[in-house]
Amino acid sequence: MTLTDSEVEYIEGILGRKMNELEEGMLDVMFSEHCSYKSSRPILGTFPTEGENIILGPGDDAGLVSVTDKYALAVGMESHNHPSAIEPYGGAGTGIGGILRDIISMGAMPIALLDSLRFGPLEDEKSRYLFEHVVKGISDYGNRVGVPTVAGEIEFDESFRTNPLVNVMCVGLVEKDKIVRGQAPYVGDVFFLMGGTTGRDGIHGVTFASEELTSDSETEDRPAVQVADPFTKKRVLEASLEILEEIDVSGVKDLGGGGLTCCISELVDESDNAAFVDLRSIPLRETGMTPYEIMLSESQERMVFVLNPKDVEKAKEICDKHEIVSAVIGEVREGNNMIISDEGDEIANLPTILLADPPSLNRPLEEIPEDLEPVVVEHPPVKESLLKLLSSPNIASKSWVYKQYDHEVQVRTVVKPGDDAAVLRIDDTTAIALTTDSNTIHTKLSPFDGAAGCVAEAIRNVVSMGATPYAVVDCLNFGNPEKPDILWQFKRAIEGMSLVAEKFEAPVISGNVSFYNETEGIKINPTPAVGVIGVENIENIRTMDFKDEGDKILLIGETFDELTGSEYHRTIHDIEKGVAPRIRIDDEVANAKTVLNLLDEDCDKNISAIHDVSAGGLAIALSEMVMSSGIGCDVELTSDELDENQLLYSESHGRYLMTVKADAADDILSKIDVPVTVIGEVKGNVLKINENEFTIDELKDSYYGVIEKYMA
């Protein structure tokens, strides 16, 4: 049990009596960090959550953003970290299943999955095992339910050796007049449970997620991991969408963390009503299950619809057609309590607000001073450092991963994995750009600027594809919030993210907090994984690959002396010290708006390629443009203040590489009122930066096949 003595005292003070075993278990899961957000809620309130295109911000199973007059996107992001550390294949699969149900719960058809993954070094056998089976779990589950995995990002670092992170983002498409919510507004409606049956798997999954891992977790906590079932999920998805199409449902919610306890209490609390649940009407997978097990089980692939009794028969017919189990398990009543009945006997009676809205905590904070000491290194020759950097698993091609994913099912994918963001078609004129990003070293060194940079980088990725950022979702992965320095990291990260989201008018509409990512004192680098949704005219889509020899290469934005915290420092010098690159928010916004305005005016398609500059700096960004096109370039980088390595590998924010037709360069430059430099030309079959030359084959030999060699 995770209830503290003070929480027990608080609960029993409200009840005026002792809890029984079932009530104690129900409140235990609902007071867990995973369900209650008791440590993070006071801080999360600083996020901007409303905006011109936002239909629904945080609070339901997913956020909603308007993308056309007809359509909205339902967007959510979830973590499944602890389960994936114990059972990587099943943990990753159930993570996919959970976020898919969240999207379905809004009435939306899932159209895209993205992931954000963290593992220990690939030299470590256990890390390779976790990596292989998490990717296979994501691949098998997504492919079998027919939802494309279109983008993602992966990092390998020592801090994730015992705490892998598996974060998944899902996007669904819904007509605006068919949106549904997680609510139970009408007394007399019934709770219609459908999908998988209830078993003993996943009991105390949320309390397991709200504690640190230990060396015994792999054996002791395995029963807390749910069992994935993608074949049932496919039927549940189809049946759910048919119910939503055929029946005017009052509300719907999936059964995720906290099982029936969480789902039913949140449905009625949202509408200030009461709930009655008949325990013996719940279809079970196993015999002899206790009320405690039934109400706390987190068995997968289950949904609850709130229906008018007259619609039950129709809903049952739909479920029968799809060969899935269904049952009426209770009803919406007047009042404000959740009552559980077992063969006519009342075995639990709890206020819904106590279950669905536990009190938050104001935990102490302790600042971690930045390390301002200069970091001095001996730079190897650029010819050596660039090829080595391209061979870092954090930079090298991730095709080993995305080749396992079906990213073209549903035939919406316009730009496939491997570019700055995925692009999906919505209708004949509108597309969406989707990405996930995080920089954990930056966030560790400077939580404010590092986390702000995570949002800024994700925004640059969609801007590079020609899209205007509309909304942000997140998955906030941190250590133990009971430690004041960890919670200070979290608070500063939220402040940095809020600044960028607000200035770009891209509110945070949904998200997830994952605390306790520690194992016996070893904590992860703080990881605010960020997803961004951008919307664009299909004519504005651009990709990173060079198109034509003779095109001029423009660098928009400025490079600063910001090598500390870079991938260059980590890979070449094995250093994670110093401060992160600073967010210069006014410049960041101005540079992005410049790119988007230029695209809006580019009727003749004089702008041929765009790529943002991020991990690995300009040298890596140029290498990627060369390799993706098979065309070389000749670039000259000079500065009175910076040396060559700083120019090449600094990870300063706010920068874009853009190629333009030579005869249009002067006209385009005349329209740019932010820092811009013509740094070179697309030409030949080598990457030439100053006096350093690399053949395309040299680049590709370093960049491709790196992960494949580890996983062979």
N, C-alpha and C positions, 0 to 999 in steps of 0.2 A: 504494500500500500504506500502511496506517495502523499496522502493527506498529512499535513503537519498537525501538531497538537493544537496550534492556534486556529487552524482551519476547522478542525473537529469541534473546537469550542464555539467558533462562529456559527457553524452549521446547526449544532444542537441548541444554540441560543435562539435561532430562528424557528427551529422545529418545536422547541419546548419539550423535547424528549430525546432519548437515545436513538441512533439509527439502528435498523436491523442490518443483517449481513448484505442483503441485496441492495438496500439503499446506500450502504457504505461503498459498495462496489461501483454503483452508478455514479455517485458523487466523486469517487476517487478518479474515474476516467475523465469526468467533466471538469474537475479542478486541475487536471494535469496540464503542464505547460503546452502540450501539443493542441489540446482542445480549447483551453481558456485564454491563452496568450497573456497570462497574468503578469509576466515580467515585461513584455514588449508593448502591450496596449497603450500605456501612458506615453510611449515614445512614438509609436506608429501614427498617432494622431496628428503629427506635424506634416505628414505627407499631403501634398495637394491631390485632391480626389475628384474634383469637379471641373468641367470644361465644356466648351461649345459642342464637341462631338461625343460627349460622354452621356450614355443613357443610364448606366448604373455603375457606381463605384464599389469599393469593398463592402462586404457584409453578407453576400450570398455565395453560392457555390462558384460563381465566376463573375467577372466584370463584363459590361456590355458597352461597345463603342459603335457609333453609327459610321458606315462606310459609303452608303449610297442612300438615295431616297427610300429604297425598298428594303435594303439589307442592313443588318447589324452583325458584328462579330461578338461571340462569347469567348472570352479569353481567361485562362487560369494557368497557374504554375504551382507545382507541388514538389515536395521532397519525399524520397523513400530511402533515407540514408542508412539508418540502423538496420532495417531488414535486409538491405543489399549487402551490408557487411557480413551478415550471418548466412544468408542464402541468396547469392548474387543473381542467379537466374530468376528465381521466383520473386525476389524482392523488387527487381527492376520491372518484371512483368506486372506485378500488382500495382506498382507506381503508375504505369501506363493505364491500367484498368481504372484506377481511382480518378485520374484527371479526365479520362474519357467520360466517366459517369458525371463528373462535375459539369461538363459542357452539355451533355444530354439533358441534365437537370434544368437547364435554361431554355429548353426547347430547340436547341441547335444541333445541326448535323456536324460532327467533327470532320474537319477537312485537312488538318495539318498537325503534326507533332514535331516538337523540337526538343533537344536535350542539352543539358549542361552537366558535364561529368568531371569528377576529380578522383585521381588514384595516386598511389605511391609510385616510386620510380619503377620503370619497366625492367630494370636489372633485378628487381625483387620478384621471386617466384610467386609469392602470394598475391602481389599486386597484379601480375600478369593473369593469374587465375581469376581474380575479381573482375578485371577489365574484360577479359574474354567472355565471361558468363553474364555480366551486366549487358554488354552489347548484344549478345545472343538473346537475352531475355527481352530487351527492347525490340529487337528485330523480329523475333518470332511473334510476339504479341501484336505489335503494330501491323505486321504483314498479314496476320491471320484475321484481324478484324477489318482490314481494308482501309486503314487510315495512313497516309504517307508520312514518313519521317523526312522532313525536307531540309533541316538545318540543325546546327548545334555547335558545341565547342567542348574541348577536352584539355585538361591540364594534368601533368604528372609532377608531383612534388613530394618531398620527404614528409611533409606535415600531414599528408593524406594516407600514409602507409597503413595505418590501422583504422582510419575513418574515411572510407570512400564516400563521395557525395554523388547522389543520383537525383538530379532535378529534371523535371519534365514539364514542358509547356505545351498546351493544346489550344487550338483555335477552332471554333465552330461557326457555321454560317446559319443565320436564322432570319426569316422575314419578320419585320418589326411588329406586325400585328399578331405574331404567333409566339412571342416571348412569354415564358412562364417563370414563376418565382418559387422559392422555397418558403411556402406559407400555407396556413390552414385557416382561412378567414371565416368559413361558414360552419356554424354549429349544426350538427347532424350529418355532415360529410363523414366518409369512412376512410380509414387508412388501408390502401390496397398494396400489399407487398407482393412483388413479383421478381422473378429472376432465379438466382441460385438458392439452394436451401441453406439453412443455418447449421453450422457445425461448430466444432471446438477450436478451429484454427483462428489465430489472430486475437485470442483473448488477452487483454491487457496490452494490445499493440501500441496504444497511445501512451500508456505509462512507460513502456519499454522505450519509446521514442523520446521520453522526457527524462531520461537518466543517462549518465555516462556509460559507455561500453566498458567492459572489463575483459580480462583474459579468459574468463569463464563464459562470456556471453554466447559464444558459438554453440555451446551445448545447452546452457541453462535457459536462454531466451528464444530458442528455435520455435517453441510452440506459439510465440507471439507473432510470428511471421505468417501472413495470410497465404493461402494457396491460390495461385493464378489459374484462370480457366478462360482462355481467349475464345474458345468455341462457344461457350455459354454467353460470353460477352457479345459476340456477334449477333446472337439471337436476341439478347436483351436490348441491344442497340436498335435492331430493326423493329422489335415489338414496341419499344418505348416511343419511337418516332411515329409508329402507326397509331398508338393510343393518343398521342398528342395531336395527330392529324384528324382522328375520327371523333374524339371526345373533348368536350370543353372542361378540362381538368382545373381544379381550384389551385393546386400546387403540386410540386414534385421535388423530391430530394433523394440523393443517392445515399447508400449506407457505406460510409468510409470509416474513419477513426471514431471510436466510441460506439459503433454499431447502432442498434435500434435505440439505445438510450439517447445518443446524440441526435440522431435523425428526427425522432418524434418530438423530443423536447424543443428542439430549435424550430421545427415547423409551427408548433402551436404558440411558442413564446413570441415569434415574429408577429403573430396576429392577436396576441393577448387573449388566447383561449386556453382551454384545458384539454387533456388527452386521456382517453381510456384505452388500455391495451389488454387484450385477452391472450395471455401467454400460451394457452393450449391450442390456439388457432394458427400459430406460427409453424410453417413446414420445416421439419428438422431433418438433418442428414444422418444424425447419430441417435442411438437410443440412450435413455437414462440421463439426458442433459438436465442440469439443474436450472432454476430460474436465473441464478447468477450467471451461468454460462450462456444462456440464451440471450439475455439482455446486454451482455458485454462482448459477445462474439463479433468479430470483424470479418466474417466470411465474405468473400468477394461476390461481385456481379449481382447485387441486390439493389432494388429501387423501391421507393414508396411513393405512390400517387395518392393525392387527396381527391376523392371523387364524390359526386352526388350518388346516393345509393341506387338511383335508377340507371346509372351507367355501369354498374358493376358487371352485369351479365355481358355487356359488349366488351368490356376490358378482359374478362375471362376468356371470351371467344378468341380474342386476338392473341392472348398468351398461349392458349391451347394450340392455335394454328402454328405458332412458332415453337411449340414443344417446350415451354418453360412453365415452371410451377408458379401458381399465384394463390392468394388468399386474402380475405378481409380480416385484419387482425385487430381492429379497434375503431374508435370513432372520435370525432371532435365534439367536445362538450363545453358548456359554459363554465367559467371559473378560471383558475390559474394554476392548477395542479396537474401532475402526471401520475395517473393511477395505474398500477399493474395488478391484474386479477389472475388468479390461478384456480380454475374450476370453481369460480364464484367467490373465492376468498381473496380479500384485498391484501396483497403481500408487499406493496410499496405505495407510498403516497408522498410525493415531494413537490414543492413549488417549482414551476417551470423556470422561473427567473433564477432560482438557485442552481439549477442544472445548466441553463443556457447562458447565464451571465454572471459567473462567479466574480468576486471582487478582484481587482488588479492590485499589484504590489509596487511600491516605490522603493526599489532596492538601491543600495548605495552605489556610487560611481567613484572611480579612481583613475585620474588621467595618466596615460602613458606618454612621457615626454618623447618628442621626436629626436632621433639620433642625427644631430647636426654636424657631426665630425666629417670632414672631407674623406671621401673614399678614393684612394690613390692606387692605380693598377698599372702594370706594365703591359702595354697593348701589343699583341702579336701583329704580324703583317695582315693587312686587310684580305689579301688573297687566302690566307689561312682562316681568319676569323669568320668571314662570311659563309664559307662552305661548311664550317663546323656548326655555325648557327642554323643554317638550313637543315642540318641533320639532327637538330634537337627535336625530340618527340613533341615538344610544345609548339614548334614551328612547322615541322615536316608535314607532308600530305597526310590527311586523315581518311584517304580513300579506302583503307582497310576497313574502316568503320562504316562509312556511308554506302559502300557497295553491298553491304549486307541488308540495307534498308530498301524497301520499295518506295521510292520517292515520286513515282509517276502515277500510281493508282489514283483514280478519280479525275485524271487528265486535266488538272488545273495548273500544274507546275510549269511556269514559264522559264524561270531561272533555277537551275538545279543546284544541289550542294557543291560547295567549292568556291563560290564567290562571296562577296561581302554579306549578302543576305539571300534568302530564298524569295522568289516572287511568284505569287499565285494569281490567276485570273479570277475575277469576281463576275464581270459581265463583259460586254464588247468593248467598253471604254475604260473600265476601272480595274486596277490590280492592287494587291497588298504586298508589302515587303515585310518579312519576318526575320528576326535574328535573336540570338541569345549571346550574352557576353559577360565576362567577369575578369578582373585582374586581382588576384589574391595577394601578390607581393606588394603591389601598390597600396592595397587596403591595409595590409599588416603594417607597413612603414608609416603611412599617413592616412588614418581612417577616413577623414573628411574628403581630402582630395582623391584618395584612391577609389572610394565608393562613388563619388561624383563622376570620376573618370569612367567607371563601369557604365553608367547611364550615358555619358557623352559618347563613349565608343560605340555603344549599341545604336545610338541615334545617328552617328556618322555612317554606320553601316547601311542603314535604310536610306539615308540621304544620298549615299554613293550610288544606290540603285535608282535614284530619281524620285524617292517617296518622301512625303512630308510626315514627320513623326506625329502620331495621333494619341498614343497611350503607352504606358509602361506597366509591366507586371514584374514581380520579383519573387525570388526564393532566397531568404536571408539565412545563411548558414554560419553559425558562430559556436563558440565554446559554451562553458557553463555560466549562465547569467547570474548565478549566486556569487560569482567572483567579480568584485567591483571593476577591475580593469577590463574584463570581457564586456560587461554591460556598457562601460564608457566607449569602447570600440563601436559597439552597436549603435549607441546614440549618435556619435559623431558621423558614422556611416549614413544613418538616416538623414541627418542634417545636410550632408553633401549631396545625397541623391535627390532630396527635396528641392534643393536649389536648382539643379539642372532641369528636373521635371517641370518646375514652375516657370523657369525662364523660357523653356521651349513650348510651353502650354501643352504639355503631354502628360496629363495626370496619371497617378498610380491608381489603377482601377481594380487590381486584385493581387494577391500574393500569399506568401506562406513564410512562417518563421520556424527554423529548425535550430534549436539550442542543444546543448549537451553533446556537441561533437568533439568529445575527448575520450581518450582511453588511458586510464591510470596516470593522469597528469599530462599526457601528450595531447596538445590541442592543435586543431587545424589552423591554417591561415584563415582569417576571416574572409568569407566568400559571399558577397552579395551578387548572386546570379540575376541578371537583368534581361528581360525580354522586352522588345519594342515592336510595336505595330505601326507601320507606315502605310499611307494610302497615296496612290498616284494614278495619273493618266497613263494608260498603256504606252502611249507614244513617248513618254519620258524615260522609259526603262533604259538604263545603261549598264554595261558590264565592265569588268576590270581589264580584259585582254586588249592589248594593242590591236588596232585594225589595219592601219595603212602606213607604209614607210613615208617619211616626210612630215608626218604629224608632229606638231610641237608639244613638248611636255611641260605643263605648268604645275608649279607647287603653290597651292593656296594655303596661307597660314605661315607662321613663323616657327623656327626650330630654336630651342633654348638648350642650355647646358643641363640636361636632365637625363643623364645616363644611369643614375642610381635607381635601383628597383627595376632595371630593364632586364629583358631576356638576355641581352648581351652579357650583363654582369653575372646572371645566374649560370648561363651555359658556358661561357668562356672562362670566367674567373671564380665560379662557385661561391658567389657573394649575394646575400640578400640583406643589404645594409643601406643606410642613408635615408633620404626622403623621397616621396613619390613626386612625379611631375605634377605641377600645380594646374588647377582649373582656372582659366581666365575666361570667365563665363560670358562676358560681353563679346569677346573675340570669337568664342565657340559658336555663339548664336549668329553673329554677323557672317562668319565664314559659311555656315550651313545655309543661311538664307541666300547668300550670294550664289552658291551652287544651284539651289532650287530655282532661283529667279533666272539664271542663265539657261537652265533646261526649259523653263516655260517659254522662253523667247527663241529657242533654238529650232525653228521650224524647218530649217534646211539640214538638220543633223550634222552641224559642224563640230559638235562635241562628240567624240567617238568613244571615249573610255573614261571611267572615273574609278578611283580606288582610294579608300581611306588609309591613313598611316597610323599604325598602332604598334602591336608587339613586334619587336625587332627593328623598328624604325624605318627610315627611308630605304635602306639597303634591301630589307626583306620585301617591302611593298613593291619596289621596282623589279626585284627578282620574280615575284609572283606574276606581275604583268607580263614579263618576258616569257616565263614558262607557260603561262596559260594561252599565249598567242603563237609561240614559236618564232617571234620576231624580236630582234635585238634593239638596243638603244644606246645613244651616246649622251652621257649626262656629265655636267660640270657643276660641282658643289664647292662654293667658296664662302668664306666668312672671315671677318677681321677678329671676331671674338671666340669662335669655336674651332677646335681642331677637327681633323678628318673623321676620327672615330665618333666624336660627338655629332657631327653632321650626319653620319651614316646610321648610327644606332640609337640616338636619343629617341625617347618615346613621348615627346611633347604632344599635347593634345591639339585639337582643332585644325588638323592638316589634311588636305586632300591632294591627290595627284590627278590631273586631268589632261587628256590629250585632245588637241583641236587641229583641224585642218590648217595647213600653213597659210593659205590665202585668207583665212578668217581670223587668224591669231590677233592681229592688231585691233580688229573690231571688237572681239571678245575681251581683250585686255582693257579696252577703253571703257567697258561697262563694269569693271571690277574696282571697287573702292576699298578693298581690304588688302593686306599684304599679299602680293603675288610675284612670283619669279618664273621666268622661262628658264628651265634648268637643262633642257636638252631636246633631242629629236629622236623619233622612232626610226631606226635604220639598221641594216646589216643583220648579222647573225650572232652577235656577242653582246653581253651586257658590259658596257664600258662606263665606269664611274671614275672620273679624274684619270689617273694613270693605271687603274686596276681593271683588268679585262677578264671576263669569264665566258666560256662558250656555253651555249644553251645546254649541251650535253653535260657539262660539268655541274651546272646548277641542278639539272634534273637528277643526275646520279646521286647528288647529296640530299635532295628533297624527297624523292620518291623511294618507296620500299623500306623506309626506316622502321616503321611499326611492324611491317610484314616480317622483317628479320627477327625481331624480338618474339613474335607470335608464332614463328615457324615450328 
